[in-house]
Amino acid sequence: MKIPLCKICRQKVEIKGYLHICKNDECNALYWSKNLFKILKEGKKFYNLIDDEKNNLKKKELTEDFKNILKEAEVKNPKPGQHFVYQIKLKKSNQEIYLKKLIDEDNKNTKKTFYEFYIGKTSRHPLERYLRHFIGYQSGKKIVYRYGMALVNFEGPMKSDEATEREEGLANHLRSKGFIVYQN
């Protein structure tokens, strides 16, 4: 059997279910395996579409299969009121094509080039939030869905206002080091 290597640093990884955990102390990347999508062929689902009659729309609802993926990976639920800031490494391929308008309109992207990191804030565990991005559930502009490589850093738990401040601070810190960062 082939030993899996980290897609960021090419060192050994530990695997918990579909979660890959880099063992290199300088990397520490965490990412979800693309094999995760094989469960769809088995008839399992990440979420169901439910009729929201009040708003006359379809609404997404997470399934037990999704919850089992988190359980297998030993992802814990944070306590109410706890928030996190997370950093996801992005791949650059095709961003200039598919994100051109977003890049052009982003005043903080002074180089008008591809994004290297996505910085976000969440009340969920960052691995759960990353999984939601990864499967296209609650994925906003789909930047992480299309370009996310790995969760490379997260901080918390902290209060919501602290997380909001820290999100901005981390994004600005990375920008000051020359990185191009996307944040909502």
Secondary structure, DSSP 8 states (H G I E B T S, - for coil): ----B-TTT--BEEEETTEEEE--TTT--EEE-GGGGHHHHTT--SEEEEEETTTTEEEEEE-HHHHHHHHHTT-----TT-EEEEEEEE--TTHHHHTHHHHHH-TT-TT-----EEEEEESS-HHHHHHHHHTTSS-TTSHHHHHEEEEEEEEEEE-HHHHHHHHHHHHHHHHHTT--EEE-
